[in-house]
Amino acid sequence: METMDDIHNYKRRLENELKRLQEATDISEKNKKAILDFNNFCFSSGIGRSKNQRYVFDLKKLARYLNKDLKDLYIQNCSIKQKVFIWILVQNY
């Protein structure tokens, strides 16, 4: 029997989000890898499943919205960074 420490089923929600990421045809393989790498980094930093699920969800939307390589955004140009910042601010959490 499962314990009640995951009553919102964040484990399954994260697994489903990662599955949808892998199945996405409109996100490049490079961005998929970047999102998975970030997810692994978050777990290794102690960030929980619920927050990781939200990060994967948001990064998928961001990858679709910008249609650029996520890892190159920091290096390429400031206007893209500003768009990302504004996009994050207007999201409803």
C-alpha positions in Angstrom: 0.0 0.0 0.0 1.3 3.5 -0.9 2.0 6.0 1.8 0.1 9.3 2.0 3.1 11.5 1.4 2.2 12.1 -2.2 -1.6 12.8 -2.0 -1.5 15.0 -5.1 0.3 12.2 -7.1 3.2 14.5 -8.1 5.3 11.4 -9.1 2.8 10.4 -11.7 2.2 14.0 -12.9 5.9 14.5 -13.4 6.2 11.1 -15.2 3.4 12.1 -17.5 4.9 15.5 -18.2 8.2 13.9 -19.1 6.4 11.4 -21.3 4.6 14.3 -23.1 8.0 16.0 -23.6 9.5 12.9 -25.2 6.4 12.6 -27.5 6.4 16.3 -28.5 7.1 16.7 -32.2 7.3 20.5 -32.1 10.2 20.6 -29.7 13.7 20.0 -31.0 15.8 17.1 -29.6 18.3 19.6 -28.4 15.6 21.4 -26.3 14.3 18.2 -25.0 17.7 17.3 -23.8 18.2 20.7 -22.2 14.8 20.4 -20.4 15.7 16.9 -19.1 19.2 18.1 -18.1 17.6 21.0 -16.1 15.1 18.5 -14.5 18.0 16.3 -13.4 19.8 19.4 -12.1 16.8 20.4 -10.1 16.4 17.0 -8.5 20.0 16.9 -7.6 19.6 20.3 -6.0 16.8 19.0 -3.8 13.9 20.6 -5.7 10.7 18.5 -5.3 8.6 16.8 -7.9 5.8 19.3 -7.9 8.1 22.2 -8.7 10.0 20.1 -11.3 6.7 19.1 -13.0 5.9 22.8 -13.3 9.4 23.7 -14.6 9.1 21.0 -17.3 5.7 22.2 -18.3 6.8 25.9 -18.5 10.0 25.0 -20.3 8.0 23.1 -22.9 5.8 26.1 -23.5 8.8 28.4 -23.6 10.6 26.2 -26.2 7.5 26.3 -28.4 7.0 30.0 -27.9 10.5 31.1 -28.7 11.4 28.4 -31.2 15.1 28.8 -30.3 17.6 26.5 -28.6 17.1 27.1 -24.9 20.8 26.6 -24.0 21.8 29.3 -26.4 19.4 32.0 -25.2 21.7 33.3 -22.5 24.5 33.8 -25.0 22.7 35.1 -28.0 20.9 38.3 -27.3 19.3 40.4 -24.7 16.0 41.0 -26.3 15.3 37.2 -26.2 16.1 37.2 -22.5 13.8 40.1 -21.9 11.0 38.3 -23.7 11.6 35.2 -21.5 11.5 37.3 -18.4 8.3 39.0 -19.4 6.8 35.7 -20.4 7.6 34.2 -17.0 6.2 37.2 -15.1 2.8 37.0 -16.9 2.3 33.3 -16.2 -0.5 32.5 -13.8 0.9 30.4 -10.9 
